[in-house]
Amino acid sequence: MRDLSLDLLRTFLAVYRAGSVSAAADLLGLAQPTVTTHIKTLEADLDRPLFQRVARGMTPTPAADHLAARIGPALDDLRQAVHHDLHRTGETFSHTVHLGGPAELVCARVLPSLAGLVTEGLRLRITFGLPDQLLADLSSGGLDLVICTLRPRRRGLHVDALTDEEFALVAAPSWTFDDIDNAPLIAYAENLPILRRYWRTVFDTRLTRTPAVVVPDLRGVLTAITAGAGITVLPTYLCAGELADGRLHQLHHPDIPPINTLFLASRSGPTHPATTAVRGHLLLRATNWT
């Protein structure tokens, strides 16, 4: 067997972690036929299949799992060494960091937390969206970091618990707890996901009512209830100011308020120093978001 090409191994690891030829091609900046050729060449050199071609990507064989475990750390160390040299030469923020997440959290907490890094030279691009699409973009290399409301289960991602968001039943002062069965419900989706979870965990009952107003952005929900339109359940970070100055009040104080863990996902392996800096900064600052 001839010596294995570093390019072939790098391409293999990208396909293994991204889960498809197209995603790996985007990540590596190569044409899809080139990635396919690299994999076929490596399989021929090793005289064994590394992937099973399926409708929605590439499924690794046990041989691929073994190879990835053997070469992954070494290639990651090599890439980290290159990035370390960039960091030492003052080029930490030479890379634009692409971050995805829920619009409300990003606007209310993430962007203020990163303001200091921006003044130091960080270039940041934000994408809003639902977790599945954002994680697909992360795997394919379109995003560097993604904040998720659910723990990502995709292969090839590094996931950290970021913070817990606490939820509260809130309304303008004109509404009281006695009104909860009749007051208009303001929600961000027709099926009342946050409200239904609150009713289930706090009141141990199923909420079957129809919302009066649906706004697909929790900031819009906040605006509506602050104006007195009805009641809702919101993460406390989003309405902290309104609760503090009396424009809103908490209708109920359960012994154990509902919480949801937020996660920060990045691709496995070394990352550019700019992405590493943003990731570390968010993990540090997120403890003060709630």
C-alpha positions in Angstrom: 0.0 0.0 0.0 1.3 3.4 -0.9 1.7 6.2 1.7 -1.7 7.8 2.4 -2.1 11.4 1.3 -2.9 13.9 4.0 -5.4 15.5 1.6 -7.3 12.2 1.4 -7.3 11.8 5.1 -8.5 15.3 5.6 -11.3 14.8 3.1 -12.3 11.6 4.8 -12.5 13.2 8.2 -14.6 16.0 6.8 -17.1 13.6 5.3 -17.1 11.4 8.4 -17.9 14.4 10.6 -20.3 16.3 8.3 -22.2 13.2 7.2 -22.4 13.8 3.5 -20.2 14.6 0.5 -22.0 17.9 -0.2 -21.5 19.1 3.3 -17.9 18.1 3.4 -17.3 19.8 0.0 -18.7 23.1 1.3 -16.6 22.8 4.5 -13.4 22.1 2.6 -14.1 24.5 -0.3 -13.8 21.6 -2.8 -16.1 20.4 -5.7 -18.3 17.5 -4.8 -16.7 15.2 -7.5 -13.3 15.9 -6.0 -14.5 14.8 -2.5 -16.1 11.7 -4.0 -12.8 10.9 -5.9 -10.8 11.4 -2.7 -13.0 8.9 -0.8 -13.0 6.3 -3.5 -9.2 6.6 -3.8 -8.8 6.2 0.0 -11.1 3.2 0.0 -9.1 1.6 -2.8 -5.8 2.3 -1.0 -7.2 0.7 2.2 -9.0 -2.0 0.2 -12.1 -1.7 2.3 -15.3 0.4 2.2 -15.5 3.4 4.5 -19.0 4.6 3.8 -22.4 3.2 2.8 -24.1 5.5 0.4 -27.7 6.2 1.6 -30.4 8.6 0.3 -29.6 11.3 2.8 -25.8 11.1 3.1 -23.0 8.7 4.0 -23.1 6.2 6.8 -19.7 5.2 8.1 -18.6 1.6 8.3 -16.8 0.2 11.4 -13.6 0.6 9.4 -14.4 4.4 9.1 -15.1 4.6 12.8 -11.8 3.0 13.6 -9.9 5.3 11.1 -11.5 8.4 12.4 -10.6 7.5 15.9 -7.0 7.0 14.9 -6.4 10.0 12.7 -8.8 12.5 14.1 -6.8 13.7 17.1 -3.6 13.9 15.0 -5.2 16.0 12.3 -6.9 18.2 14.9 -3.6 18.8 16.6 -2.0 19.7 13.3 -4.8 22.2 12.5 -4.6 23.6 16.1 -0.9 24.2 15.6 -1.5 26.3 12.5 -4.2 28.3 14.3 -2.0 28.8 17.3 0.6 30.5 15.0 -2.1 32.7 13.7 -3.1 33.7 17.2 0.5 34.5 18.1 0.9 36.8 15.2 -2.1 38.9 16.3 -4.6 37.5 13.8 -7.2 36.2 16.3 -10.0 38.1 14.6 -8.9 37.7 11.0 -11.8 35.2 10.6 -15.5 36.4 10.5 -17.5 34.3 13.0 -20.9 33.2 11.8 -23.3 32.5 14.7 -26.8 31.2 14.6 -29.5 31.1 17.2 -33.0 32.2 18.3 -33.6 35.9 17.5 -34.8 36.9 20.9 -31.9 35.4 22.9 -29.3 36.6 20.4 -30.7 40.2 20.4 -31.3 40.4 24.2 -28.2 38.7 25.5 -25.7 37.4 23.0 -25.0 40.6 21.1 -24.5 42.7 24.3 -22.2 40.0 25.6 -20.0 40.2 22.5 -19.8 44.0 22.2 -16.4 44.1 23.9 -14.9 41.6 21.4 -16.4 43.6 18.5 -14.5 46.7 19.8 -11.3 44.6 19.7 -11.8 43.7 16.1 -14.3 40.8 16.0 -16.3 40.5 12.8 -19.6 38.8 13.5 -22.5 37.6 11.2 -25.8 36.5 12.8 -28.3 34.1 11.3 -31.7 33.5 12.9 -33.7 30.3 12.4 -34.9 27.0 13.8 -32.5 24.5 15.3 -32.6 21.9 12.6 -31.6 24.3 9.8 -29.0 26.1 11.9 -27.4 22.8 12.9 -27.3 21.7 9.2 -25.6 24.9 8.3 -23.1 24.4 11.2 -22.3 20.8 10.0 -21.8 22.0 6.4 -19.5 24.9 7.5 -21.9 27.8 6.9 -22.0 28.6 10.6 -19.3 28.4 13.2 -21.4 28.4 16.3 -25.1 27.7 17.0 -27.1 28.3 20.2 -29.9 25.7 20.5 -32.9 25.3 22.8 -32.5 21.5 22.5 -29.4 19.4 22.9 -28.0 18.7 19.4 -27.7 15.0 18.5 -25.8 15.4 15.2 -22.5 13.5 14.7 -19.4 15.6 14.4 -20.5 18.4 16.8 -19.0 19.6 20.1 -21.8 20.7 22.5 -21.6 22.7 25.7 -24.4 23.4 28.1 -24.6 27.2 27.9 -27.2 28.3 30.5 -30.7 27.6 31.9 -33.5 29.9 30.9 -36.3 30.3 33.5 -39.9 30.8 32.5 -42.6 33.0 34.2 -46.3 33.6 33.8 -46.5 37.3 33.3 -49.0 40.1 32.4 -49.6 43.8 32.7 -50.8 45.0 36.2 -54.4 45.1 34.9 -54.5 41.3 35.0 -54.3 39.0 38.0 -53.9 35.3 38.7 -57.7 35.0 39.0 -57.9 36.0 35.3 -55.8 33.1 33.9 -58.7 31.0 32.8 -60.3 33.9 30.8 -57.6 36.3 29.9 -56.5 36.3 26.2 -53.4 34.2 25.6 -50.6 35.7 23.7 -48.2 33.2 22.1 -45.4 32.9 19.5 -46.9 29.8 17.9 -50.4 28.5 17.3 -49.9 25.3 19.4 -48.8 27.3 22.5 -45.6 25.4 23.1 -44.3 27.5 26.0 -47.7 28.0 27.6 -48.6 24.3 27.3 -45.4 23.3 29.0 -45.9 25.7 31.8 -49.5 24.5 32.4 -48.4 20.9 32.3 -45.4 21.2 34.7 -46.8 23.8 37.1 -50.6 23.2 37.1 -50.4 19.5 36.1 -53.1 20.1 33.5 -53.4 20.3 29.8 -53.9 23.7 28.1 -56.4 23.4 25.2 -57.3 27.0 24.6 -56.8 28.9 21.4 -54.4 31.9 21.5 -55.9 35.4 20.9 -52.6 36.6 19.3 -49.8 34.7 17.7 -46.5 36.6 17.0 -43.6 34.4 15.7 -41.2 36.4 17.8 -41.1 36.5 21.6 -40.2 40.2 21.5 -43.6 40.9 19.8 -45.3 38.8 22.5 -43.6 40.9 25.1 -44.8 44.1 23.4 -48.4 42.9 23.3 -48.6 41.9 26.9 -46.8 45.0 28.1 -49.6 47.0 26.4 -52.2 44.9 28.3 -53.4 42.6 25.6 -53.4 39.5 27.8 -51.1 37.0 29.6 -48.3 34.7 28.5 -45.2 32.8 29.6 -41.8 34.2 28.8 -38.2 33.5 29.6 -37.3 35.8 32.5 -34.2 37.2 30.8 -36.5 38.7 28.1 -38.9 40.6 30.4 -36.5 41.4 33.3 -36.6 45.1 32.7 -40.4 45.2 32.5 -40.8 43.2 35.7 -38.3 45.4 37.5 -40.0 48.7 36.6 -43.6 47.4 37.2 -44.8 47.4 33.6 -45.3 43.6 34.0 -45.8 41.4 37.1 -45.5 37.7 37.7 -48.9 36.1 38.1 -47.7 33.0 39.8 -44.6 31.9 41.8 -44.2 28.2 41.7 -41.8 26.5 44.1 -39.8 25.1 41.1 -40.2 27.3 38.1 -39.9 25.6 34.7 -36.5 25.9 33.1 -35.0 25.0 29.7 -31.3 24.4 29.1 -29.6 26.2 26.2 -26.7 24.6 24.4 -23.8 26.0 22.4 -22.7 23.8 19.5 -19.6 24.0 17.3 -17.9 21.5 14.9 -15.7 18.9 16.6 -12.0 19.5 16.4 -10.0 22.7 16.5 -11.5 25.9 15.5 -10.2 29.3 14.4 -9.0 31.5 17.3 -11.8 33.9 16.6 -14.4 31.2 17.0 -12.7 29.9 20.1 -12.7 33.4 21.6 -16.4 33.9 21.0 -17.2 30.4 22.3 -15.2 30.9 25.5 -16.6 34.4 26.0 -20.2 33.2 25.7 -19.7 30.3 28.1 -18.3 32.7 30.6 -20.9 35.4 30.2 -24.0 33.2 29.9 -24.0 32.6 33.7 -25.2 36.2 34.1 -28.0 36.1 31.5 -30.8 34.8 33.7 
